Amino acid sequence: QVQLVESGGGLVQPGGSLRLSCAASGSISSGNAMGWYRQVPGKQRELVALITSGGSTNYADSVKGRFTISRDNAKNTAFLQMNSLKPEDTAVYYCEYTDYMGNVRWGQGTQVTVSS
């Protein structure tokens, strides 16, 4: 099994930046993908950004140009650099790992609050 540990959430003012990290451990397979999703109360969890082990990326339209996803394959860690944060980015952010067979694992979530 794969375990995910997230870090880096917190409170930031509008226009500020945060960097989230997600470290994966356990039975890491090649051909995997790691991503970040977010959820606010009463709404469905939504994709923020995704990156494959080969480096291909995908972003939600709402974060394009502001957020950057990256990964360090040697350390099995994914990062989400969030710039120009807006109040509507406030949510619990979850790290997600998908192996080559499509099995999904989730992190415990980290709160990001954008407020003045």
N, C-alpha and C positions, 0 to 999 in steps of 0.2 A: 504494500500500500504506500501511498504518497501522503506526506504531511506537509502542510503549508503554514508558514508563519509570516504574518504581515506586520509591518511597522511603518511609522512615519505620519500617521494622521494627526490631526490637531485643529486648533483654532487659528484662523488667519484672516486678515482684513481683505476686503475686496481689492483686487489688483495684485495681491500677493502671490507667493509661490509655496508649494509643498512638494516633497518627493516621497512617494510611497515605495516600499520594498516588499518583496514576497520571496522568501527562501523556501525552496522545495527540497524535501529529503525523503529517503526511502527508495522504493523501486522506480527510479526514473528511467523512462524508456526514450529511445531515439524517436524522432518523428512526432514530438509532442507539441503542444501549443499552450501558451500561458496568456492569461488575460485579466483584465480588471472590469468588474461590473459595479454598478452602484444601485442603491435602493433607498427610497424615502418612504415613510409610513403611508400606507394606503395605495401605493403604486407598485407595479411590477419591477422586478430587477431588470436593469437594462445594461447592454454592453457599452463600455466606455472605449476600450481599446484591446486589441489582440495581437499577439506576435507568435509566429511559429519558430521552431528550433532552427529553421533556415533563414529567419530574419524577415519574413514577409509580415507586413503589418496591416491592420484595419482599424479605423477610428469611427466613432459616432460623429455625425455631422456637427453636433453641438460643441465638440471639443477640438475639432480640426484646427490646426494652427496655434493652439494653446497648450495642448497636452502632447507629450512624447513618450511612447512606450519603448523600452529597450530591455535587453537581457544579457546576462553573463552566463553562457552555457557551462563554462568550467565550474561555476559556483551554483549552477541551477537556481539562479536568482533573476527575477524580473523586477523592473523599475517602472514607475509612472511619474514622470516629471510634469507637474501641473503648474502652469504659469497663467498670469492674468485671470486669476480665479474670480468667480462671480458668486453672488449669494445662491443662485440656482444650482451651483455645483455642490451645495451642502447635501450630504448623504452619507450612508454607511457604504464604504468601498470594500468589495470582496475580491480577493484573488481567486482565480480559477485555473485549474490544470486539466488538460485533456490529453490522454495518452493516444497512441497510434490506433487503438481499437475503439476509441470514442468514449472510454470511461472518464468520468468527470469527478474531480475533487475540488472542494471549496475551502478557503481559509475562514477564519473566525470573524473577519470583518474589522474594519478600522473606521472610526468616525472622522469625517472631514466637515468642519463647520467654517463657512465663510461669512463673516459678520463684522460690522464696525462697532 
